[in-house]
């Protein structure tokens, strides 16, 4: 028990670093789900399930974000699920579609559910509670 008391500052710093990593991962997840999820949702709602029904980003009403275009051009999970009509064109001019056998997997990975204000508020409150516990309660207990 004495080893914890002597190193409490180091332990708290390590836990803070872990929390910062969790927050960064959470934000990255929100960004990718938001950008890729909207793209997948737009294709599914426009019945882009074959090359005949394929649509460009403009036709889908999707903004040309660097993250999305990069993910569509490189070998990523998104590019493996989404097909296009002509690989030689720039990503923003290609027509995209999702084959029926990839639709459920795309929905599962990139999900179309959105972050609600309640979820965000609960997350912020939980992180605040953890930080308060780390800063004030844990050192007094040990």
N, C-alpha and C positions, 0 to 999 in steps of 0.2 A: 504494500500500500504506500510506503514511503517513496518508492520510485515514481509513482504517479504524482504525488505531492511535489516532489522536487522538479519534475518535468512538466508541470501543468501548463506553463506558457507555450512550450513546444507542442504539446498535445492540442491545445486550442488553435494554434496556428495551422497545424496539419488539418484539423477539422474544418477551419475556415477555407483552406485551399480546396478541400473536397467539395464544400458547399459552392464555392465559386465555379468549380468544374461542372457541378450539377446544373447551376444556373446557365452557364454557357451552352451546355448540351440542350437544355430546355429551350433556350432562345433559338438555337440552330434548328431544332426539331420543329418549332413553330414556323420558322421561315420556310423550311423545305416543305412541310405539310401545307402551308398556306399557298405557296407558289405552285408546287407540283400538284397539290390536291385540287386547286382551282382548274388547272389544265386538264387533269383527268376527268373531273366533274363536267367540264365544258364539253369534252369529247363524248362522254357517255350521254349527256342530255341532248346532244345533237346527233345521236345515233351514228357516230363515226366508227363503224365496225368492219369496214372493208375499204379497199382502195377507191371504189366508186363513190363512197360517202365521205371520203377524207376531206378535211378542211385545213386551211392555213390558220396561223395564230390570229390574224386579223379577223377572219371569218368566225372564229370562236370567241372573239372579244377578249383575247388574252394580251396583256401588255408584254412587250418584248423585253423581258428581264435577262440580265447577263447570266444569272444562275440557271434559268430555264434553258436558254439557248446552249449554254455550255454543257448542261446535262444531256441535251438531245444530240449533241455532236460527238461526245465522248462515249466510251463504253461504260455506261452506268446502268443501274437497275432500271431507271426510267427509260433509257434508250432501248433496253432489252424487251420492255413490255410494249412500247409504242413503235409502230411501224410508220414509214413514210413512203411517198410515191417516187421520189427521186433523190438519191443520196448525193448527187452531184451539185444540187442547188444549195444555197445558203440556208441555214436552219430556219430563218424567219420567212422564207418563201416556199418551203416544203409544205405538202399537204399531209396531215397526220391522221392516223386511225389506230384503234386498239382492236385486235382480233378478239372474237368472243371468248376464246380459251384463256386470254390474259386479263379480261375485265375484272373478274373477282379478285385475282391476285393484286391488280393495280389498286383496287378499292381498299383492300386489306392493308397494303403497304403505305399508301399515301393518304388513305382515309379522307372522306369528305366531311367529317364532323369538324365543327369549328370550335375554337376556344371561346367559351362564354365569359362574360365579365365575372360571374360568380366563381368559376374555376380559377381565374386569374387572381381574384381577391383572396380566395382560400389559400392559394399557393404563396402569395406574398405574406399573408398572416402567419402561415406555418414557418416560413423562413425567418420572419421577425422573432417568433417565439423561440426558435432554435438558437438564434444569435443571442437573444437575451439570456437564455439558459446557459449558454457557453460563457458569456461574459461575466455574469453575476452569480448565478446559482452554483454551478459546478465548482468553481474555486473555493467557495465557502464550505461546501460539503466535504471536499478533500482537504 
